[in-house]
Amino acid sequence: MSNPNDPKFSREEREEPEFVEKLVAVNRVAKVVKGGRRFGFAALMVVGDGKGRVGTGHAKAKEVPDAIRKATDQAKRKMIRVPLREGRTIHHDVKGTSGAGKVILRSAPGGTGVIAGGPMRAVFDCLGIQDVVAKAVGSSNPYNMVNATFEALKNMESPRQVANRRGKKVGDIVAAREASSGSSAKVAEEKAQA
């Protein structure tokens, strides 16, 4: 039993609850050697803080718990920050690819929930997204789906980043977005009436 006054003990206590860890896949892998096959396990983990930071890790070991621990450590080291809109959804629609896996992520209004399959859902849960619509096209390999989702999230830009890049004000960017979504809603309404 560790001493609660020990600084290392308190750091571990603080670190545990702040990360959400999701095990996406565990595979049995084999290495062929002179005497036959040596079996091990590969784990794919997604780790996030639920507030816009998320990372993925993939590791192999002789036993499942060791593979999970190594993958979790790798995911914590490779975390990226993703800008969220109102802390619940993504700012704009975005696509990502990895190998033969392609994903399409779309922002959604409040109350929609996470509409996504398997590995993508784990990424959104760890990231803290509450409203998103996602579609996977092509490969359903969990490694490709997770990597494609991360590629899409890396391409995400907040209105502040776009405004800084273009040399405009954030209000101009947001107003343009509202105007374009308003015009598309008006077109849909006109089609419904016709």
Helices and strands as residue ranges (DSSP letters): H 7-18, E 20-33, E 36-48, E 53-61, H 64-77, E 80-81, E 94-98, E 101-107, E 114-115, H 118-127, E 132-138, H 142-154, H 159-166, H 170-193
